[in-house]
C-alpha cells in the first residue's frame, strides 16, 4: 500500500486534574478523535488517510488540539461536527478549515 496522503494526529494526553495546563483528554479529546476515525471510515478514506491518537502535542492551553501532516496545519476543534468537517474538507479534499486553524499558539481560534 502507498503512504497515506495525510495523517491526522489528535492529542490524547492526560494530566492530573489539578495541573494548570489541563489536558486534551479532559477537554473531550477522546470523543473528537473517535469522531475523526468514524468519519474517515464513513467517507471511505481508510486507504488514503489516517486518523491517529497522539501523546502530548505541546499545545495544552489550546486543547483539545490536532494536527494534519504533511501540511502541518494545527486545529483546535470543539465538537464532533468540527472534527467531521476537518476530515471531509482537509483530509479528503485538501482544503483546510480556516475557522478552526490555530495560527497563533497564544490564543484559541474563533
N, C-alpha and C positions, 0 to 999 in steps of 0.2 A: 504494500500500500504506500502511496506517495505521502510526503509530510502533509500535515494539516495546513490549510490556508491561514487559519487564525486560531489562536488559543485565548480563551477567557479564563483568567485566574481570579477566583473570589477568595478574599481573605476570610479565614475562619479561625483566626487567632482568638484565644480565650485567656483573659486575665482575671484576677480576683475582683470581686465586686467593688472593693474599696480602692482599686488602682485608679488614679486620677485621669489616666489616658483612656480608660474604657477599653472595650474590645469589640470587634466586628461581630463576633458570635452573640454577645449580649445585646447587640443592637439589631438583631434579626438577620444576620449574615447567612445562617444555615438555610433559612426559608428562601432567601434570594438565590443562593447557589442552586438549590433544588429547582426553583422556577426556571433558571437558565438551562439546567440539564434537561428538564422536561420539554422546554421549547426547542432545544436542539433536536430532540427525538421527534417531536410533533411535526417539525418542519422538514424532516428527512435529511438533516445536515450531518448526521453521525460520521460519515466518512470524509467530510470536508473540514469540519471544525471540531474543536474540543473544548468542553467546559470543565475546568478542574478546580478542586479545592486547593487553597494555598495557606501556608502559615502566615505569619505577620508580614504585611507589605509596607510597614513603617509609615502608615498614613492614619494612625489611630484617631486623631482628632476629627477626621472626616468620615469615619466609619458609619456603616459598612462600605467598603470600597472593593473595586475590582479593576483589572487592567486587561486590555486586549493587546496581544502581541501577534505579529511583529510590528504592529502600528504604534505601540507604546502610548495608547490612549487610556487615560485613567477616568474612572467613573465613580460616582457616589449615588448609586440607586437607593431608593427608599421603599419601593413597592415591587411586588411581583410583576405588575404591569410594566414598570420601568425596566426590569430585567428582560422581560419578553421583547420589549422594544429594542433593547441593545442587541439581543440575539438576532432579531429579524433585520434590523436596519444595518448594524455594523458587521456582525459575523456573517450573515447571509449576503447582504447587498454591498458591503464595504463602505457604508455611509455612517460616520459617527453621529451619535445622538447628542448634538451640541448642548442642549439644555441640561444634560446630566454629566457633561465633561467637567473634570476637575482641572482647571488650568492654573489656579492659584492655590497652592497647598496650605495657605493660611486661612482659607475660608471655604465653606461648603457652597456647591452650586445652587442656583435658584434664586 
